[in-house]
């Protein structure tokens, strides 16, 4: 049987009800700067950059991965990961398959040893008529909600409370669906001037979350009435403008809490909140813990 890398990933068309993702490994890791050996894996991996910067060379292309992005690494495809930031980069990695088809006991069941290759072990990527395969586009910027699901999955897999397998399976289905929806939105043709302006506006919000964004300002940028602008923004981004802006600010606050020594008051101001008390209430409402507790926990991880 031929096992050339360009034949992968193997795919299997299946209804969503037939998907049954199984988690083989889920962990947060710190990696010193440098390249890892090129490799292939029998399963699939989501590799999310928590802090720092990384890169992956795959299919002849070097893909840069700043903090907040993840790469979907397909079964059977040669790739080489790299921690770019010094002294280290922090990753969240999840190894899985779509159909619970692999029996994973040791690292040798995940990492391919080319001298002792087992072609029958390569897992299949689930594909459906409703979405393009995730392997069509490898790099994603997950939403805050999706990142929280990944963190919860790592917690469940690590602590292994009663019923953790079911919890991991449910979380993984949510994560995969979120990524497929992101790809669907990204691949949608920009068919109107509204779409083009919305894409530019969202990029501006991502770059400058601390700007005093308001419905009125967004309407002005889109050259629409306030109500119409709010409707088309939600239709394009999936969230009303105020919720989208809060999500971007929260994501930036999490990054600064992990990566900087700024005070919480300075972080609140830097992401666009004038008052620390309002910022603190919002942060606790989303995370379930205070900003200071989140910072302490991130240092442990």
Buried (B, 14 or more C-beta within 10 A) or exposed (E): EEBEBEEBBEBBEBEEEEBBBBBBBBEBBBBEBEEEEEBBBBBBBBBBBBBBBBBBBBEEEEBEBBBBBBBBBBBBBBBBBBBBBEEBBBBBBBBBBBBBBBEBEEEEBBBBEEEEBEEEBBBBBBBBEEBBBBBEBBEBBBBBEBBBBBBBBBBBBEEEEEEBBEBBBBBBBBBBBBBBBBBEEEEEEEEEEBBEBBBEBBEEBBEEBEEEBEBEBBBEBBEBEBEEBBEBBBEBBEBBBBEBBBBBBBBBBBBBBBBEEEEBBEBBBBBBBEEBEEBBEBBBEBBEEBBEBBBEEBEEB
